[in-house]
Amino acid sequence: MSHPFTTLKVETRQRDQMVEITDRVRQSVQESEVTDGSVIIYVPHTTAGVTINENADPDVVHDMLKQLDEMVPWSQPFYRHGEGNSASHVKASMMGSSVTVLIRAGRLVLGTWQGVWFCEFDGPRTRQVHVAVHRL
């Protein structure tokens, strides 16, 4: 097993953005040489997250970001956080900081339309995503 733990660098260009990282996670799994197990994808940031969702139609990402903006507006009179990015923290908690994907026969066990998405809510920034591959 050559790389059971890797760190991916993700560059974002917008305040709210979703970046598909499925292929990069897949590459980490292949380099690990694990055939059956799991991979944990973890985002160590308080204003970014990770999720699994459709990767076939870009309108899904558009709709998700718009709905999150509607549910969690950038500005609210009751926000108290001094940095002015309270909405980013709320959205990141809604998405979560990690996902786990099973590995079977050396491949990610994802549904036909599923992909792994890094979720930026306080960009643009350079972020890290940790990928840990575990053998069964």
Residue, then its C-alpha position, 0 to 999 in steps of 0.5 A: m500500500s503506497h499512499p493510504f493518506t493523501t491531501l488534495k489541494v482545492e482552489t476555489r474562485q467564488r464565495d459559494q462553489m461546489v467542486e467535484i473531486t470524485d476523480r481525485v479521490r478515485q486516484s488516491v484509492q488506486e494509488s493505495e492499492v486497496t481492493d476492498g475497504s473504505v475511504i474517508i474524505y475529510v475537510p478540515h475547515t469550518t467554512a467548507g464541507v463535503t457531500i455526495n450528490e449527483n454529478a451528471d447535471p450541473d443544474v443540481v449544483h446550481d439548485m443546491l447553492k441557490q437553495l442554501d443561499e435562500m435558507v441561510p442568507w449571507s446577512q442576518p441582523f442576528y449574526r454576531h460572528g466578528e468575521g462576518n461569515s456566519a452563513s459560511h459556518v452554518k452551511a458548512s455544518m449543514m453539509g458536514s466535514s466528512v463522507t465515507v465511501l466503500i471500496r469494492a474490487g478497487r473501485l469506489v462504490l458510488g451510485t450511477w449519478q453520484g460524485v464527491w463534492f467539495c463545498e466552498f462557502d467562504g471563497p475564493r480560497t485554497r483548501q485542503v481535503h484529506v483522503a484516508v484509505h482503509r483496508l477491510 
